Amino acid sequence: CPVSLLAGRYIENHGVVHNMWYNTSTGQKLPYYNTQGVSQWWGKGSLPIWITAPQAEQGLRTGSLFFPGGNATYQGEQVAVLHKYNNETEWQQNIDTVMDWFLKDGLDFVTLYFGEPDSTGHKYGPESPERRAMVSQVDRTVGYLRRRIQEHGLEATLNLIITADHGMETVIKTNEIHLLKVQNFSFKDIQFELLDYGPNGLLVPKEGKLEQVYQALKNAHPKLHVYKKEEFPKRLRYANNTRLTPLMMYSDPGYVIHGRLKVQFNKGEHGFDNAMMNMKTIFRAVGPAFQKGLEVAPFESVNVYALLCHLLGITPEPHDGSLEVMQPMLAGDSQPGAGD
């Protein structure tokens, strides 16, 4: 989750529990791009580092280029945003913009986001030739970014972190999960539903219908896992938030949840159990704060926020991560307490 990276909170703590904003009382839902501007959705649970850094004693300057949640308002504050990503040429133009932010505008911290290879992975599948070609394009773009850093003489002062918020799994098109076809289940018993969005589902049964709906769905498909909210697996750090519904479900890797009609046609999806290898992502860091040629043990993304705050020299907001987890990757002069 992007918010987990930049605020250091688990999903249930920062409250951005879905890519779509929704209201269970009115039934209203907003698609992904519209949700980006709903400040009440993004700004309720945690302050991202874009806002914490400018409010710090040093008054650091931050910017964001199309990072999810970047154009929302947090406690009355908003980060600078430019919406522009599509092809490789535009990506390079965006990198040039970021370089200007550092060199001409004096920014201290910038998040730069690319919507690939996510989009291509969804459309064609993670093992497809199209996705492999897009990974090569992303790789070339990272190369361009590093060249620009070198050409501007920033290698000795700028720390660069490259990461993502999830992996990708091939969607299985046989023996699909389709709630409309489940015996003893009826959408007439449902007040609100958020389905057809990958491997997760949220339901609000009508008054007095929760147990009936739960019993109908809990063994409906061998790849579907249905829970009452209070029984949802704690290790997933997802259910303990007022925005989550009384019934929650997720499916095994590769299986997506269809509701009334089959409207999901993606060949790749994410949002599956984060313990699965294909849901894990990369973390690469280079710059004066980091040791060279080092490979560290896997860690949770919520720890990245603590690292960023340390590198910027600011006091973090309350968070779920740990700087201690990230400490082994830091060079001597950047270790906590160095130079005190």
N, C-alpha and C positions, 0 to 999 in steps of 0.2 A: 504494500500500500504506500503511495507517495507521501501521505501524511505521517505514516509511521517513520519514514526516513527523515523527514524534516521537523518533526515534533517529538520523536522518540517515544510515542505512545502506541500501545496495542489498539487494535480497532475498537474494541469495546470501551476503551478509555477516551479515545479522541472523537468517537461518535460518527465518523464518516463510514457508515456500515454498508453502503452500497454505492455503485456508480450512478444510480438514479435517485434523485430526491423523491420522496413519497410522503403522503399524508394518509394514514390508515383511517382517519375519521371521514374525510371527504372522498377518498379513493383516488385523489389526484396523483399523477406521476409525471416526472419530467425526464426527457432523454438525457443522455450523458452530457452533450455539449451545453444544453441549457442549465444543467445542474452546476456547471462550473461557476456560474455567476450567482448562485444562491448562497449569500453570505451566512445565513442562519444555519445552513447545512454544514459548512466548513468551519465556521468560527466559534462553534459552541464549546467544544471540548478542550482544545489545546491551542497554544500560540506556536506557529511554525517559526523557524529560525529567521525567515525573512523579516519578521516583525520584532523578534527578541533582539536581534543584533542592532537595529537602529535605536532601540530603547535602552541599550546598554550604556554604561558610563562613557564609553568611547564614542557613542553615536555613529556606529558603522553604517555604511551605505550598502544597500542590497538591491538586487534586481532579479527578475525571473523572465525567462523567455519560454512561454507556452508550457510551463510546468503545471500539472493538474492542481487546481485550487489556487493558482497564483493570482487570479483576478477577482477573488472574493475579498471581502473586508473583514478584518479581524480586530475586534475592539476599536473600531473606528479607523484602523490603519489599513492601507492597501499597498501592495508591492508593485513596482513598475513591471509591466507585462507587454510583450509583443507577440501577437498571434500570427505565426507564419511558419508552417512546415509542410512540405510536400515532396519536392524532388531534390536531387542531390545538389543542384546548383543553388537552390534556395537554402539548403542546409549550410552550405559554405558561406552564403551571405549572412546567415544568422550567426555563424561563428565570427565573422568579421565584425558584426554588430557588438557581440560580447567583448571582443578585443578592444573596441572603442570604449565600451563601458568601463573597462579597467584602465585604459591608457589616457583617455580624454576626459571621462566623467569622474574618475577616481573612485569607482565602486570597489568595495572590499570583498563582496561575496555575490556570486551569481549562480543560479540554477538554469541549466540549458537542457531542454527536453526534446526528444525525438519520438514520434509515435510509431516508429518502426524499430525492429521487425515485427512488432505486435500486430499491426493491421494486416500485414501479409500473412503472418502465422495464423491468424483467425480465418482468413479467406481461403487459403490454400493448404493449410496444415503445416506443422513444424518440420516435417521431413520432406517437404516438396521442393522441387527445383527453384520455384519462385521465392520461397523463403530463404533458401541458401544464397540466391543471388542478392537478396536484400541484406542479408548478414554481411556479404562482401561490400555492399554499398555503405553500410554503417561502419565497417572497418576502415574503408577509405576515408570516410568523414572524420573518424577519430584520428587517423593519420594526418589529415589536413589540420585539425585542431592542434595537434602536437607540433606540427611544423610552424603554425602561426605563433604559438607560444615561444618557440625557439627563435623565430625571426624577429620577434619583438623584445628579445632579451629578458624574458620572464621566467626562464627555467629555474633560476636561483631563488626566486621569491614566490612563485605561484604554485600552490598545491592543487593538483587535478585528481578528482575522484570520478571514476566511471562505474556506474552500477545500474541496476534495474529493480523493479519491484515484484517480479514474478517470472516464472518460466512459461512453458506451453506444452500442452498434451494433445495428441491426435484424438479427434472425436470418433467414437465407435457408432456406426450407423445401423448395427443389428441389435435386436432385442432391446429396443430403446425404451426409456421411461416415459410413459404418456399417461398423465394423471386422469385424463378424461375417460380412459378405458379401464380404470381401476374399479373392480367390483365393490359395491356398497359405498362408493364415494360419489358425491354429487357437488357440483359447484353451487348449487342452490343453498348449501349449508355454509358457504363462505361469504364473509362480509368484505374481506379485502385479500388480494393475492398479489404477490410479486414473483412471477415465474418467468420461464422462457428467457432467462438471462444466465446461461451456462449451468454450472453444477449446483447452484444454490436456489432455495425457495423459501419464501416467507408467506405464512397464512394467518389470517385472523378469522377463525370460525365465528359464525353467528352465536348469539347468546344461547347457552345451553347445549351447543353442538360440539364443543371442543373434544370431549372424550370420544364421541361417535366418529368424528373425522380422524382423530388420532388412531383409533383402533382399525379403521378402514385402510389407512395408509402405511402403518408401521411395518407391515410385512407384505406390502403390495408388490415389491420388486426386490430381488436379491442384491441389486446394486444401489438401492436407495435407502438412506438412513434418515428416519424421521424422529424428532425429539420434541417433547414439551420444553419450552424455553429454559426452565430451571434444571433440566436434565441434560442439556446440550454439553458435549465434552468440554471440560474446563481448559484443557491443554490448547484448544484452538483460540482462546482469548477473544471470543466473538459475541457471546450471548448476554453478558452482564451490562446491558445498556437499555434505557427506556425506549429507544427507537426500535428495538427488536420485538418481533411478534410472538404471540403465545405458542405457535407451532413453527418449528424451523427444520429445514431438511438440507441434506447435501448428498451428492452421489459419488460413487467410486470413480477413480481416474478414467477418463475417456467417455464417461456417460454424462449426458446433459439432461435436464428436467424439462419436459414439454408439458404445458398446461392444457388449455382448451383445444388449441390447434397447434400443429407443428409449424412454428415460425422461425426456428433456429436452423440455419443452414451452414453455419461455420464448420470448417474442417479441422480447426484448432481451437482449443479453449484453455483457460486457466481459472483459478479459484478453487481448485481441488485441494485435498488435504495437504497442508504445507510440509508434512513429513515426507512426501513423495519426492524422489529425486528430480523428476521433470518439472516440479514446481519451484525448485531452487534456482538462484540466479548468480550473476557474477559480481565480483567486487575487485576493481583494480585501482591502485593509487600510486601516483608518482609526484615527486616534488621534494623540496628541502626537508619537510617534516617526516618523510617516510624512509625506512630502510630500503635498500636496493636488493632485488633478486630474492625477496623473502616470500615464502608461502606460509600462510597462517591457517589455523584450524577454522572450520565453519563457525559462523556466528549469526545471531538474529539481527534483522535490519533495524530494530529499534535502537541498537547500539550506535548507529551511524550519527545520530543527533548529538550524542555526548562527545563524539570525536570532533564534529564540526565546531561545537561550542569551544572545545579546548583549543583548536587551531586558531579560532578567532579571538581567543582570550576573553570570552564573555561568560557570565554566569547563566547556566541553563535554567529553563523553567522546570517544574516538576516533570519527571519523565520515567519511563520504565526500563531504560537502558543502563549501560555501565561503561564508563571510560576504561575501567580496569580490563575489560574484555578486549578493547582495541589497543591497549598499551603496547603489546609485543611488536606491533608493526611500526611503531614510531622510532625515529632516529634519536640518538642520545640527547641532543639539544632540545628536542621537542617532547621529551618525556615529561610527565607531570612533575612539577617541582624543580625541574632543571633550571639553573640560573638563579634560584631563590637565595 
